Amino acid sequence: GDKFDVPVEVAKMSELVKSMMEDDGECMTEIPLPNVKGIVLKKLIEFCTHHTKQEAMFEIEKPLKSQNMADVVQQWYANYINIEQVVLFELILAANYMDIKPLLDLTCATVASMIKGKTPEEIRTAFNIINDFSPEEE
């Protein structure tokens, strides 16, 4: 797999990585993450680096005040999360697996913003969900 050099404080945004480092006395040089694709890990590191070194993301208000993520988080984060749906869902899985709460909050809020104000049929179309309800169940 791919290898990435990541500063310790950035890597420690992941509770999974942080606990692995603590178990190994912080001298760990490589941390295998077989459940995360290289392209997704690169995107995840970009988030953690910005969050740690430049500008921490504000807490996301719930319920969302807008469908527009630029109204919910700072502009950098709104631009960052403006990605293809398949990458968004892979990022949710990676953030959950690696236990990175701010990224999980951002990705899940983005999905919520995609659902906000839509009918069930519009949601099915947006997420390519097949309606398996009978007319009576609906």
C-alpha positions in Angstrom: 0.0 0.0 0.0 0.7 3.7 0.0 2.9 5.3 2.6 2.5 8.8 4.0 4.7 10.8 6.3 2.5 12.5 8.9 3.6 14.7 11.8 2.8 13.1 15.2 0.3 15.8 16.3 -1.6 15.4 13.0 -1.6 11.6 13.3 -2.9 11.8 16.9 -6.2 13.4 15.7 -7.1 9.8 15.0 -8.0 8.2 18.3 -7.2 4.8 16.7 -3.7 5.9 15.7 -3.2 7.7 19.1 -3.9 4.5 21.0 -1.7 2.5 18.7 1.1 4.9 19.4 0.6 4.9 23.1 0.6 1.1 23.1 3.9 1.2 21.3 5.6 3.9 23.4 5.2 6.5 20.6 8.2 5.1 18.7 6.1 3.6 16.0 7.3 4.5 12.5 4.6 2.8 10.5 1.0 2.3 11.2 -0.8 -0.1 8.9 -4.4 0.9 8.0 -5.6 -1.8 5.7 -9.2 -0.7 5.9 -8.5 2.7 4.3 -7.7 3.2 0.7 -4.7 5.4 -0.1 -6.7 8.1 -1.9 -9.1 8.3 1.1 -6.2 8.4 3.5 -4.6 11.2 1.6 -7.8 13.2 1.8 -8.1 12.4 5.5 -4.6 13.6 6.2 -5.3 16.8 4.4 -8.2 17.4 6.8 -6.2 16.6 9.9 -3.3 18.7 8.8 -5.5 21.8 8.2 -7.4 21.2 11.4 -4.2 20.8 13.5 -1.8 23.3 11.9 -4.0 26.1 10.4 -7.6 26.4 11.5 -9.6 24.1 13.7 -13.1 23.5 12.5 -15.9 25.1 14.5 -18.4 22.8 16.2 -21.2 22.1 13.8 -24.6 23.3 15.1 -27.4 20.8 15.2 -29.9 20.8 13.6 -28.1 22.2 10.6 -29.0 25.9 9.9 -28.6 25.5 6.2 -28.2 23.1 3.3 -25.2 25.1 2.2 -22.1 23.8 4.1 -20.4 27.3 3.7 -23.1 28.5 6.2 -22.3 25.7 8.6 -18.5 25.6 8.7 -15.6 27.7 7.6 -15.0 28.2 3.9 -11.9 25.8 3.7 -14.0 23.0 5.2 -16.9 23.7 2.9 -14.6 23.5 -0.1 -12.8 20.4 1.3 -16.1 18.5 1.6 -17.4 19.4 -1.8 -16.5 16.0 -3.2 -18.1 13.1 -5.1 -20.7 11.1 -3.2 -18.6 7.9 -3.4 -15.6 9.6 -1.8 -17.8 11.2 0.8 -19.1 7.8 1.9 -15.6 6.3 2.0 -14.4 9.3 4.0 -17.3 8.7 6.5 -16.2 5.0 6.9 -12.5 6.0 7.3 -13.3 8.8 9.8 -15.4 6.3 11.8 -12.8 3.5 11.7 -10.0 5.8 12.6 -12.1 7.7 15.2 -11.6 11.3 14.0 -14.7 13.0 15.4 -14.4 16.4 13.7 -14.1 14.7 10.3 -17.0 12.3 11.1 -19.1 15.3 12.2 -18.3 17.2 8.9 -19.0 14.2 6.6 -22.2 13.3 8.3 -23.4 16.9 8.4 -22.7 17.0 4.7 -24.9 14.0 4.1 -27.6 15.6 6.3 -27.4 18.8 4.2 -28.0 16.7 1.1 -31.2 15.2 2.7 -32.5 18.4 4.4 -35.7 19.6 2.9 -36.1 16.8 0.4 -39.0 14.4 -0.1 -38.4 10.6 0.3 -38.4 10.2 -3.5 -35.8 13.0 -3.9 -33.6 11.3 -1.3 -33.9 8.0 -3.1 -32.9 9.6 -6.3 -30.0 11.5 -4.8 -28.5 8.4 -3.1 -29.6 5.9 -5.8 -31.8 4.0 -3.3 -34.3 1.5 -4.7 -37.8 1.9 -3.3 -38.8 -1.6 -2.1 -41.9 -0.5 -0.2 -45.3 -1.6 -1.5 -47.8 1.2 -2.1 -49.5 0.2 1.2 -46.3 0.4 3.2 -45.5 3.8 1.8 
